[in-house]
Each structure stands twice: as structure tokens, then as C-alpha cells.
């Protein structure tokens, strides 16, 4: 019952943040293919939160379901993800070394240096670090491609549409099972509109 209680409490917290959770298949990142599961996703995608009773009824049973969150304008959620702390520090260093510095870069560098204490911080099962923000057009969806040459966006992904898997969900990859963990459970903050690094 401990896992179920953790999930229920976390979902209540997400909803208090104004987010839109819905159930995902156990150990997976797939939406439920049952009629009821698809309806929960459809409702969340249209800005309808689950009721407290629906959360208790769905997640209170021992079925180990994961939790998804709607992204984008409807879900009021954008996510800035780094491969690891090294990729975050590399971005900070690159901003420090820029020859032509603008006010956006100065604000962004200072912002990055304080991220771990500023907004929701998540560690994924593959050790990536996510920072959650209220939906921002300044964080358009982006997935980097690994390149050997220098690229200021190496190690960075942005998620601003669709949905993501959220703590305390578990994912199975082969024989390995890992968990999404909340490092800092603060409410997602606004991404500064002055930061135009990604647009």
C-alpha cells in the first residue's frame, strides 16, 4: 500500500500546482488502451483534472500504474532537461565565455546557477535532470542530436507538448527497473520571458 499512497499524495500535489496528471500503464510510458484509461488522458489533455475520488479509485488498487502529466499550454508545463550536471555546467561555462554577451545570456547564466533551488527538480531513471516550469513559448520542444563537434545545445532536451512520465513512476528497460524521483518538490515557476536562448 506504500507505493499507492506515495502516488496518490504526489498526484494531489501535482493538481495543487495546477498540473494535469493521468494514469499510464505500469513500468511503461504508454497511455492505457482501456476505454476508461483513454478517457482519463483525453480529459487531462483538455484541461480537466481527475477528482480526488477518481485518484483514490484508480491508484488505490495494487496495479502499480505510472503517472503522466500533460505538457504545453493546456497542461501549463514546459520541461528543460539536461543529460547530467556536467551538461548543465557546460552551458553555464559557455555562456560565461561568449565574446558577444547580451542581457538575455546574462540573465540565463544567473538563472541556471540557481536552478537547483528555484523550481521543481526531477531525476529520471537514466540520471537526467529535469527542471519544470509553467508553460513558456520561450521553451519550444527540442531534442538534441549527439554530435562530436561543439554545439551549444548538446545534452539539452526541451519538452513543451505531448506528455511526460512523472515521479514516482517506474520504468523497466530490459532487466533494469528505475524510478523517477523528485529532488525538489517546489511548484513550477515562470521561465523568464527575457531569456530567448532557445528561440
N, C-alpha and C positions, 0 to 999 in steps of 0.2 A: 504493500500500500504506500510505501515511502515514495516510490517513483511517481505514482499517480498524484500524490499530494504536492510534490515539487512542481509537477507540470501544471496542476490546477492553480497553485499560487502564482506561478510565473505568468500564466495566461491572464489572470486578474490584473497583474502588474502591467502587462503589455496594454491591456484595454484601458487602464487608468492613464497610460501615456498617450492614448488616442490612436493606438495601432489596431490592426485587424487580423487577429490570429484565426487559423482554421486547422483541422486535422490533416495529417499526412500519414501515409502508410508506415508501419513500424520499420525501423532501420533503413529507411528509404528517403528519397526526395521526390516521390511520386504522389500526386493527388489521389485520394481514394476513388476507385472506379464504381463504388456503390452509388445509388441514386441519392442517398442522404449525404454521403461524403462530397459528391459533386455539388450538391445544393449548398453545403456549408462554404465551399470555396467560392461558388457563384455569389453568395451573399456578401462574403468578405470583399470580393472584387468590386462589389457595388456599394461599398461603404457601410455595410450592415454588420455590426458586431454580434457575436454569439451572446445569448443571455447567460447569466450565472448558472441557471438551471441546465441549459444546454451544455455548458462546460462540464458541470458535475456529471451529467448523464453520459456524456461521450467519453471523457477522460478518466472518470472514476472507476471504470471497469478495468480489469487487468488485460489490456490489449496492447500496451506499450507503444501507442501511437506517437508519432512525431508531431511537431508543431510547425506550421508555415506562417509567414507574415506577408501580407500584400505590400508590394513596393509602389513607388511612383506617387502621383498626385492624389489618387484615391486613398492609398494606404498611408499617405503623409510620411514616407520613409525613403531615404537615399542612403546608400552604404558605400563608404570608402574603405577598401580592403588592401592591405599590404601583405606580401608573401611572408614577411617576418620583420622583426625590429630592425634588422640590417637595411632592408629596402626603405623603411621609413627614415632612418638616419642618413641614407644616401641622398634621399630627396632633400632633406634639410641642408646637407652639405653642398649639394648642387645649387640650391637657392642662395647659399652664402657666397658661392664662388662666381655667380653671374656677373659679367662685366657691365651689362646694362641692367640696372635694377630699377624696377617700378614699384609704386606703392602697393600694388596687389601682391607682388612677391614678398615684400617686407612683412605685410600682414599675414600672408600664408605661412612664412617661416616661423613667425612668433606663434601662430595658431598651432602649427604642427608640434612645436616644442612643448606645448601644454595639453596635447590631445588626451593623454592617458588619464588626466584628472578632470576633463571637461565634459565628456559626453559618454553615452553607452559604449562600452568596450567589450568585445566578444573575442574569444579564442576558438577557432574552428578545430575539428578533429585532425586536420592536416597542418596545424600550427600556424595558420594565417591569423592576422589580427584585423578585426573589423571595427570601424567606428561608425556609429549610427547617427544620422541627422534627420531633422524634419526634411521633407521633400524639397529639393533645390534644383532649379534649372541650371545652376552652375555646376552640378554633378551629373552630367549626361552619362548614360550607360556606356561602359568601355571595358574591354578585356585585352590586356596586353599580350603581345606575342614575344616569346623569348628570343632575344637577339643578342649576339655576342658584341655587336657594336654598341656604342653609347646611345641610350635612349632615355630621356628624362622621365618616361612613364614606365620603365622596366619595374616589374614587381608590384604594379598597381592595377587593381580592378575597381570598377565602379558599377554599382547595381542601382538602377532607378526605374526599372519596370519589371513586370512579372511578379515573382515571389521568391523568397529565400527560406531556407530551413533555419529555425531559431532554437536557442537553448530552451530547455535542457534535452533536446533531441539527440538520438544516437544514430550513427551511420555505420553500415557494415561495408567494408571493402575487402573482398577475399575472406581471409580468416581474421582480419583485424576489425575490431569494433571501437569507434571513438565517439566522444561526446562533444557537442557544442557547449561551451561554458561561458558564463557571464563573469567578466573580470571586474567591471564597474557597472552597476545597475542604475546609473542616473538616467533620467528622461532624455531622449534625443534633443539636442539643441539645434538652433538655426545654423546653417552653414553661411558664413559671412558673404553677403552679396558683393562685397568689394573684391573677393578672390575670384579671378577669372582665368586661373591657370589651366583649367580643363575645357575652356570653351573658346 
